[in-house]
Amino acid sequence: MRGRSDIETVAVIGAGTMGNGIAQVAATAGYDVVMRDIEREFLDNGFEAIDDSLSRLAAKDDLEEDPGTIRDRITGTTALGDLAEADLVVEAAVEEMDVKRDIFADLDGIVDDDVVLATNTSTLSITTIASATDRPEMVVGLHFMNPVPVMRGVEVVVGEKTDPDVTEFAHWFAEDLGKETWESDDKPGFVTNRVLMPWINEGIRAYDEGVASKEDMDRGMKLGTNVPMGPLELADHIGLDICLDASRTLHEELGDRYKPAYLLKRKVDAGDLGKKTGQGFYEYE
Ligand code: NAI
């Protein structure tokens, strides 16, 4: 496996919510980053999000370097072949098993054998993703939280075949980006989503059944249990489509106690996906 001091270039696959955040924190930590998406437009959106976030952090005096210097460490590409020089890959493309397996199978032929291949999946099996490659021992879950530059935690997920050195490397890398880690076995939802998704769905169901207004549902959970966001505002923040996909995976794997709330499905069908579309349970500017 590539030595820690040899890690210079980090490839990030996907320039969406999570991918651009991971690219940003890796560049902030001093790594060169190649960010890959399938369309130039998605890369442009990703760079715009990075510029906004770096400007906000600079305004708060939270950066040790000039935002421009950090930004210049990140290049964008639509060609997977441009990741050949990567010393580490972090995949943060859409949460679809077929897409992720295709990406990992392609990576096998592009990056060197001693390069760790990490996935940011929030619910899919690391073992199943890893089996698309010839090097399942090099595949590990590196589950960043949203928004990546702000959230301190990263969940390291250990697949059936993950080499213990690769697991240790994943903890080290996340810590090198200034994060704190915990470890989960490769079981549906890992630690965080296994516990979070039923909480969100129950909040939606209780609201739908008229237990409380959406504001009181969120206020009650915040004031009553000391969490920073209630279930409905957190669902809007994550994206209702992401919550529905995660709930469906858990439902399929773990049974009826993970059934998605009806109102969650109806909102996603209506295209109201939360903050990112300006309308979820709440309306956003
Ligand atoms: P997103 O929809 O914002 O971004 C996904 C990006 O992947 C899009 O720009 C899309 O064009 C790109 N993409 C699709 N196929 C690709 C391919 N073959 N190669 C390169 N890029 C490709 O999704 P988001 O929210 O960033 O999620 C990404 C991953 O992170 C998913 O696995 C998700 O489960 C996970 N995640 C999401 C969190 C969240 O709160 N949104 C939190 C933690 C993990």
Boltz pocket constraint, residues with backbone or C-beta under 6 A from the ligand:
constraints:
  - pocket:
      binder: B
      contacts: [[A, 13], [A, 14], [A, 15], [A, 16], [A, 17], [A, 18], [A, 19], [A, 36], [A, 37], [A, 38], [A, 39], [A, 42], [A, 91], [A, 92], [A, 93], [A, 94], [A, 95], [A, 96], [A, 99], [A, 103], [A, 120], [A, 121], [A, 122], [A, 123], [A, 143], [A, 144], [A, 145], [A, 146], [A, 237], [A, 238], [A, 239], [A, 242]]
      max_distance: 6.0
